[in-house]
């Protein structure tokens, strides 16, 4: 992959809220799973601790989780996004960190204990953005959500309790286009 095609992929990653609960022709859920799996494996982590985890929700599990989130919202306005995810997205990638690994690092390297949760969040953020770009490159639309505790409460019991939820990447076939993106003047300078 050339630098220009990599940068093009990064630039094309956009928030797409208007989704259809289907996959584009030629794309399978295994394509999504494999992309996310590779990204979780290859994303760097502090001390190579490999604390990143992810699952892909589809079908009834996806609907159940997002129905739980929607029902916990206080009013119709707050219910709008989780209901649209439930009804319009094909699935969700749930991103986690293994909190037991963070605790072990904090114990083993006490001088850095307060830093390890942040470092885990940094690695998780990298895996989220990389997964989002990969999903977009498959021809899907996606948007990132952070209903972490509400999602956690509705996940299948098989998911370990020590996995802390960081975000939800909701995806499906595009039913709309992203809004116009504007940029601030924010140059990267070189200092010698």
N, C-alpha and C positions, 0 to 999 in steps of 0.2 A: 504494500500500500504506500502510495506516495504521500508526502506531507500535504500536498494540496487536496488530495481526496480525503485524507483524515480530517483536515480542517473543514472541508465541505460537509462531511458527516456531522461534525460538531455543530456547525452553523445551521444545519437543517433540523436539528433536534429542537422541537418547539412544543409548547403546551397546546394540546388539541383536546378541548372539552367535548366537542360533538363527536360521539363515537357510535358505532353500531356493534351489537353483540355477535360479531362474526370475525373471521380471519380472512385476509385477502386471498385470492386464488393462488395456490401454490405454497402457501405458508401453513405450517402445522404448529400445534402447540409444542411439539418436540423441538421445532426450530427456536421458539422462545426459550424453552427450558434449557437447551444446549447453549444458547448465547449467554443466558444469565449464569449458568453453571461455570462456563469458562471465565466469565468476568469475576465471579466470586473467587475462583481459584487464583486468578492472576493479579488481582488488585493488591497492592502492597499494604502490609500492616506493620505496626510497630513491633520490633524485635521478631519479625516474621511469625507472629503469634497466630495468624490465620483464624481470627475470631469471627469472620463474616459468615453469615448464613442467609439463605433465602428460600422461600417456597413460592410456588405458583398456584393461585386459586382460580378455578373455573367452575362452571356449572352451578349446582346447588350449593356447594360450599361457598363460592364467591357470593351468591345471592344472599345466603344466610348471614354471612359476616356483614355485608353492607346493609341488610335489613336491620340488623342489630344496631349498627351505627346510626341509621336514620331514625329508629325508634327512640334513641337516647337524646336526640336533638330537641331543644326547647320549643321551637316554633317552625312554621312552614318554610320560612326563609332559610333557617339553618338546616332543614331536612333536604333542601333542594340538591346540593352536591352529592351527599351519600345516596340519595334515591336515584340520581342520574347514573352514578357508578353502578348501582345494583341493576338498573334496567337497561343501560346503554353500553356498558363496557363488556367485553368478552371475558376479561379476567383481570387479576391483580397479582403483581409480584410483591410479596411482603419481604422487606429487608430487616434483618436482625443483626445483633452482635451477641455472641455467647458471653454472658455476664460472668460465668465461672472463670473464663480465661482472663477477663479484666481483673477479677479479684485475685487470681493467682499472681498476675504481674504486679499488682499493688503490694502483695505480700512479699514477693521475691525481690522487688526493687522499691523498697519503701520510700527512698528519697524522691522518687518520681510518682508516688501513689496518686496524687491529685491530678496528674496529667493524663493517665491512662484512659479514663472515660472519654476525654476530648479526642485523644488519638484514635480511639475506636470509632467515634462519630465522624472524624475526618475520613477514615478508610471507608466507612459505610457510605458517606456522601460521594466518594469517588466511585464506588460500585453502583450507586444509584444513577449517577449521570452517565456512566459508561453503559449501563444496561438500557437506559432511556435512549441513548444514541443508537445502540444496537437494534432495539425494537423499532425505532423509526426507520433504520436502514432496511428492515424487513418489509417496510411498507405499511406499518401500523401507525395509528395515532396513539398518543399517551399523555397523561398528566400525572403529576406527583401530588400525593395527599399525605396528611400527617394526623390521622385520627388514631394515634398509636394505642392508647389505653383501651379505647372502645373496640378497636380491631382485636387487640390481644384477648379481650374477654370472650370473643366469639370464635376464636380459632379452634381447629380440631385439637382434641386432648393429646394426640400423638406428638404435637410440637412441644419440645421441652420448655418447662416453666422458666428456666434460666436464660432463655433467649429473649433479649429485650428488643421490642419493636422500634424501628427507626422511621419507617415510611412505607407508603403503599404506591406502587407505580401501576396505575389503572390503564388498561390498553384495550384496543379493539380496532376494527376497520374504521377508517376516517369517514365521518359523515359531514364534516365541515373543514374549514381552513383556519389556521391560526390568525390571530389579530396581527396588525402591523407591528413590527418590532422597531423601536427607536433606540438610538445609542447616544450615550453621553460622550464627550471628548475626554478620553481617559488614556493618554499615551503611556506606553511603557518606555521609560528612558534608560539610556545606558550611561553609567558613571564609571570613568576610568581613574 
